[in-house]
């Protein structure tokens, strides 16, 4: 059983980040910068999440929060 679990495990996908200024939804307050990156397209969700192609049909919109201090 343990061999089966290890065989099915996937490494997390590294999603590259852009400079903070590249994100449309961003804000700076008290020296903390926050940006939100929405995954609108099937291509982006599929590339970032296992099973991401099913998110839209399930009513899910994944977002990533980028925080810099």
C-alpha positions as CSV (number, residue, x, y, z in Angstrom):
1,X,0.0,0.0,0.0
2,X,2.8,2.5,0.9
3,X,4.4,1.9,-2.6
4,X,1.1,2.8,-4.2
5,X,0.8,6.0,-2.3
6,X,4.4,7.1,-3.1
7,X,3.8,6.2,-6.8
8,X,0.8,8.4,-7.0
9,X,2.3,11.4,-5.2
10,X,3.1,14.5,-7.3
11,X,5.6,17.2,-6.5
12,X,4.1,20.6,-6.1
13,X,4.1,22.8,-9.1
14,X,6.3,25.9,-8.8
15,X,4.3,28.9,-10.1
16,X,6.7,31.7,-11.0
17,X,6.0,35.1,-9.6
18,X,6.2,38.4,-11.4
19,X,7.4,41.7,-10.0
20,X,4.7,43.2,-7.7
21,X,4.0,46.0,-10.3
22,X,3.0,43.4,-12.9
23,X,-0.2,42.5,-11.0
24,X,-3.3,44.5,-11.8
25,X,-4.8,44.0,-8.3
26,X,-2.3,45.2,-5.8
27,X,-2.1,47.5,-2.8
28,X,0.6,48.8,-0.5
29,X,-0.3,49.8,3.1
30,X,2.0,50.3,6.1
31,X,5.1,49.0,4.2
32,X,3.3,45.7,3.3
33,X,2.6,45.1,-0.4
34,X,-0.2,42.6,-1.4
35,X,-1.2,41.5,-4.9
36,X,-3.8,39.0,-6.0
37,X,-3.4,36.8,-9.1
38,X,-6.5,35.2,-10.5
39,X,-6.4,32.0,-12.5
40,X,-9.1,32.8,-15.1
41,X,-8.2,30.4,-17.8
42,X,-8.2,26.6,-18.0
43,X,-4.7,26.7,-19.3
44,X,-3.4,28.5,-16.2
45,X,-5.4,26.4,-13.7
46,X,-4.3,23.2,-15.5
47,X,-0.6,24.3,-15.3
48,X,-0.8,25.2,-11.7
49,X,-3.1,22.6,-10.1
50,X,-3.7,18.9,-10.6
51,X,-7.2,18.6,-11.9
52,X,-7.4,22.4,-12.5
53,X,-9.3,21.9,-15.8
54,X,-12.3,21.0,-13.7
55,X,-12.3,24.2,-11.5
56,X,-14.5,26.3,-13.7
57,X,-17.3,23.7,-14.1
58,X,-17.3,23.3,-10.3
59,X,-17.6,27.1,-9.8
60,X,-14.1,27.6,-8.4
61,X,-11.8,30.5,-9.2
62,X,-8.4,29.9,-7.7
63,X,-6.4,33.0,-6.7
64,X,-2.9,33.4,-5.4
65,X,-2.0,36.1,-2.9
66,X,1.5,37.5,-3.1
67,X,2.6,39.4,0.1
68,X,5.9,41.3,0.5
69,X,7.0,42.9,3.7
